[in-house]
Amino acid sequence: MPLRLFLTSGDLMADRRFEFARDLQLKGDLPAAADLIEQAIELAPDFTSAWFTLGEIRQQLGERDKAIAAFREARRCDPGDQHGARLHLIRLGDTEMAEMPKAYVQALFDQYAPRFEHTLVNDLGYRAPSLIFKAVLAARGAANKPALFKRAVDLGCGTGLAAAAFARQVDHFIGIDLSPGMIKEARATALYAELEVADMIEGLRSKADASANLVVAADAFVYLSDLAPVLTEARRVLVSGGVLAFTLETHDGSGIVLGEGLRYAHAAEYVRGALAKAGLKLLTLEPASPRIENNEPVRGIVVVAEKT
């Protein structure tokens, strides 16, 4: 998991009490941790990290209403919501489904960037890029088309694992990621002809019509609730016969849910409908686990679609 975000209160005593409280929380002494956090908040009433952590502790204690109140305060103190308090409010049923705060996603991956690849590959058995690569090769082979692409866009490119998987198949790779830290790591690979700090939809909107032969998103759409905007933009950017390939987390119900790991899971039927509405032809939709979490395979799907 990424390093924990901490925003100082500006009050040394409040920060120290917060640190002691976090230690107690990790040791399982939740009531004592909550008491210390509240002392820190008395010293610094706009201490975002303290309010957010108090929300977590109240949630762990099963005190839903108090958890909601604390997460609301965390959002008040930081309207950009770098901690992702709104996601916890969604999970608690206090807020309707919504997109993730951009500041949260950026902060999350900026912290994660230096050890992202090592953690994913060595600790979590990450294989989303290889799943996408194999699915694209299979789909192109079934259609008697070459799996070679002049220009490709890698959405949520991270450190460049998808570009590495497709390196021999793509002449010109464009990487887009919201995290400057991830873009820095991706640049060091020398796999990309272009790199851009932007969210996925903004990045696609900056590209010309019919300017890409392939668009890939390895484990990136799990940070989007509504897939319609990104699918619509991907179709616009693709040439006729161009390919879109991505992985998602999924669930047995309908529509979209926000999972315990604070990533969106999309039902297969939702994905089929969203692709159809975007005017993309579904070629592949198969169950495939992108990684391990809590010693269990994460339920996922790999999808390949085509612009006809």
C-alpha positions in Angstrom: 0.0 0.0 0.0 1.1 3.6 -0.6 2.6 5.7 2.2 0.0 7.4 4.3 -0.7 11.0 3.5 0.0 13.4 6.3 -0.7 17.1 6.2 0.8 19.0 9.2 -1.5 21.0 11.4 1.2 23.7 11.8 1.1 23.0 15.6 4.0 20.9 16.9 2.1 19.6 19.9 -1.0 18.7 17.8 1.2 16.9 15.3 2.9 14.9 18.1 -0.4 13.9 19.6 -1.5 12.8 16.2 1.6 10.6 15.8 1.0 9.0 19.2 -2.6 8.4 18.3 -1.6 6.7 15.0 0.7 4.4 16.9 -2.1 3.4 19.2 -4.4 2.9 16.3 -2.0 0.6 14.6 -1.6 -1.3 17.9 -5.4 -1.7 18.1 -6.1 0.6 21.1 -8.8 2.5 19.3 -10.5 4.3 22.2 -7.2 5.7 23.4 -6.3 6.6 19.8 -9.6 8.5 19.4 -9.0 10.3 22.6 -5.6 11.6 21.6 -6.8 12.5 18.1 -9.6 14.6 19.7 -6.9 16.3 21.9 -4.9 17.1 18.7 -8.1 18.6 17.1 -8.7 20.8 20.2 -5.3 22.3 19.6 -5.7 22.6 15.8 -9.4 22.6 14.8 -8.6 22.5 11.0 -6.2 19.5 11.2 -7.3 17.6 8.2 -5.2 14.5 8.8 -6.5 14.2 12.3 -10.1 14.5 11.3 -9.6 11.9 8.6 -7.9 9.5 11.0 -10.6 10.1 13.6 -13.1 9.1 10.9 -11.2 5.9 10.2 -11.0 5.0 13.9 -14.8 5.7 14.5 -15.5 3.5 11.5 -13.3 0.8 13.0 -15.2 1.1 16.2 -18.5 0.7 14.4 -19.6 4.3 15.3 -21.0 5.2 11.9 -22.6 8.6 12.7 -19.4 9.8 14.5 -17.3 8.5 11.5 -19.5 10.4 9.1 -19.1 13.6 11.1 -15.3 13.3 11.2 -15.0 12.6 7.5 -17.2 15.6 6.8 -14.9 17.8 8.9 -11.9 16.4 6.9 -13.6 17.6 3.7 -14.4 20.9 5.2 -10.7 21.5 6.2 -9.5 20.4 2.7 -12.0 21.0 0.0 -9.7 19.3 -2.5 -10.0 16.2 -0.4 -6.4 14.9 -0.7 -7.2 12.1 1.8 -10.3 10.9 0.0 -12.8 11.4 2.8 -15.6 11.6 0.2 -14.9 8.0 -0.7 -15.4 6.9 2.9 -18.6 8.8 3.0 -19.8 7.0 -0.1 -18.9 3.6 1.6 -20.8 4.7 4.7 -23.9 5.5 2.6 -23.8 9.2 3.4 -22.9 10.4 -0.1 -24.1 9.3 -3.5 -21.7 7.6 -5.9 -19.3 10.2 -7.4 -16.0 10.4 -9.1 -12.8 10.3 -7.1 -11.3 13.7 -6.1 -8.4 14.4 -8.4 -6.3 15.7 -5.6 -6.7 12.4 -3.8 -5.6 10.3 -6.8 -2.7 12.6 -7.5 -1.5 12.6 -3.9 -2.0 8.8 -3.6 0.2 8.0 -6.7 2.8 10.8 -6.1 3.6 9.1 -2.8 3.4 5.6 -4.3 5.5 6.3 -7.4 9.1 5.4 -6.2 8.0 2.0 -5.0 4.9 1.4 -7.2 6.4 -1.1 -9.6 8.3 -3.1 -7.0 5.2 -3.4 -4.8 2.8 -4.3 -7.6 5.0 -6.9 -9.3 6.7 -8.5 -6.3 4.1 -8.2 -3.6 0.7 -8.1 -5.4 1.4 -10.3 -8.4 0.3 -7.6 -10.8 -0.4 -8.7 -14.3 -2.9 -6.3 -15.9 -0.5 -5.3 -18.7 0.2 -8.9 -19.7 -3.5 -9.6 -19.6 -4.3 -6.8 -21.9 -1.4 -7.7 -24.2 -2.5 -11.3 -24.6 -6.1 -10.3 -25.1 -5.2 -7.8 -27.8 -3.0 -10.3 -29.6 -5.8 -12.9 -29.4 -8.5 -10.5 -30.7 -6.3 -9.3 -33.6 -5.4 -12.9 -34.5 -9.0 -14.0 -34.5 -9.8 -11.1 -36.9 -6.7 -11.9 -39.1 -5.3 -8.5 -38.4 -1.7 -7.6 -37.4 -1.1 -6.7 -33.7 1.1 -3.8 -34.8 0.2 -0.2 -34.0 1.7 3.1 -35.3 0.5 5.3 -32.4 -0.8 4.2 -29.0 -2.1 6.1 -25.9 -1.5 4.6 -22.4 -4.1 6.0 -20.0 -3.0 6.1 -16.4 0.4 5.0 -17.6 2.0 4.8 -14.2 5.7 3.8 -14.4 5.3 2.3 -17.9 4.5 -1.3 -17.4 1.9 -1.4 -20.2 4.3 0.3 -22.6 6.9 -2.3 -21.7 4.4 -5.1 -22.5 3.6 -3.5 -25.9 7.1 -2.2 -26.7 7.5 -4.3 -29.8 4.0 -3.7 -31.1 3.9 0.1 -31.0 6.0 2.7 -32.9 5.0 5.8 -30.9 3.7 5.6 -27.3 2.0 8.5 -25.5 1.7 8.2 -21.8 -0.9 10.1 -19.7 -1.0 10.1 -15.9 -2.4 12.5 -13.3 0.6 12.0 -11.1 3.8 14.0 -11.8 5.7 11.4 -9.7 4.5 8.6 -12.0 5.4 10.6 -15.1 8.9 11.1 -13.8 9.2 7.3 -13.3 7.8 6.6 -16.8 10.2 9.1 -18.4 13.1 7.2 -17.0 12.1 4.1 -19.0 12.5 5.8 -22.4 9.5 3.8 -23.6 7.4 6.9 -24.4 7.7 9.4 -27.2 5.4 11.7 -25.3 4.3 12.0 -21.7 1.6 14.3 -20.2 0.5 15.1 -16.7 -3.3 15.1 -17.0 -6.3 13.0 -16.0 -7.3 10.4 -18.5 -10.3 12.2 -20.0 -8.5 15.6 -20.2 -5.5 13.9 -21.8 -7.7 12.3 -24.5 -9.5 15.5 -25.2 -6.2 17.1 -26.1 -5.6 14.6 -28.9 -6.9 15.0 -32.4 -9.7 12.9 -33.9 -8.5 9.5 -35.4 -5.0 10.0 -34.1 -4.3 6.7 -32.4 -4.4 3.1 -33.4 -4.5 1.7 -29.9 -5.6 3.0 -26.5 -4.8 0.9 -23.4 -5.7 1.4 -19.7 -4.1 -1.2 -17.3 -5.9 -1.1 -14.0 -6.6 2.7 -14.5 -10.4 2.7 -15.1 -10.9 1.4 -11.5 -10.4 5.0 -10.5 -13.4 6.1 -12.7 -17.0 5.6 -11.7 -18.8 6.6 -14.9 -17.0 5.1 -17.9 -19.0 6.9 -20.6 -16.8 10.0 -20.9 -13.5 8.1 -21.3 -15.0 5.6 -23.7 -16.5 8.4 -25.8 -13.2 10.2 -26.0 -11.3 7.0 -26.7 -13.6 6.2 -29.6 -13.1 9.8 -31.0 -9.3 9.5 -30.8 -9.1 6.0 -32.4 -8.9 5.5 -36.1 -11.4 3.3 -37.8 -10.4 -0.3 -36.8 -8.5 1.0 -33.8 -8.4 -0.9 -30.6 -9.3 0.0 -27.0 -8.1 -2.5 -24.3 -8.4 -2.2 -20.5 -8.8 -4.1 -17.2 -11.5 -3.5 -14.6 -12.5 -4.8 -11.2 -15.9 -6.4 -11.2 -18.7 -7.7 -9.0 -21.8 -9.9 -9.1 -24.4 -7.2 -8.9 -25.4 -4.5 -11.3 -23.9 -1.1 -12.1 -21.0 0.3 -10.2 -19.9 -0.1 -6.6 -17.0 1.4 -4.6 -15.1 -1.5 -3.1 -13.4 -1.9 0.3 -10.1 -1.0 -1.4 -11.6 2.3 -2.5 -11.6 1.4 -6.2 -14.6 1.2 -8.4 -15.9 -2.2 -9.5 -18.0 -2.4 -12.7 -20.5 -5.1 -13.5 -19.9 -6.9 -16.8 -23.4 -5.9 -18.1 -22.7 -2.3 -17.3 -19.5 -2.5 -19.3 -21.3 -4.0 -22.3 -23.9 -1.3 -22.2 -21.3 1.5 -21.8 -19.3 0.3 -24.8 -22.4 0.0 -26.9 -23.5 3.5 -26.1 -20.0 4.8 -26.9 -20.3 3.2 -30.3 -17.5 0.6 -29.7 -17.7 -3.0 -30.8 -17.0 -5.5 -28.0 -14.4 -8.1 -29.1 -13.4 -9.6 -25.7 -14.8 -9.5 -22.2 -13.3 -12.3 -20.0 -12.8 -12.8 -16.3 -9.2 -12.2 -15.3 -7.6 -11.2 -12.0 -5.2 -8.3 -12.3 -3.4 -8.8 -8.9 -3.6 -10.3 -5.4 -5.0 -8.4 -2.5 -5.2 -9.7 1.1 -3.9 -13.1 -0.2 -6.9 -13.4 -2.6 -7.1 -12.8 -6.4 -8.9 -9.6 -7.1 -12.0 -10.2 -9.3 -11.5 -8.5 -12.6 -12.2 -8.5 -16.3 -10.1 -7.8 -19.4 -11.9 -6.0 -22.2 -11.0 -5.4 -25.8 -13.1 -3.3 -28.1 -12.8 -1.9 -31.6 -13.9 1.3 -33.4 -15.8 0.2 -36.5 
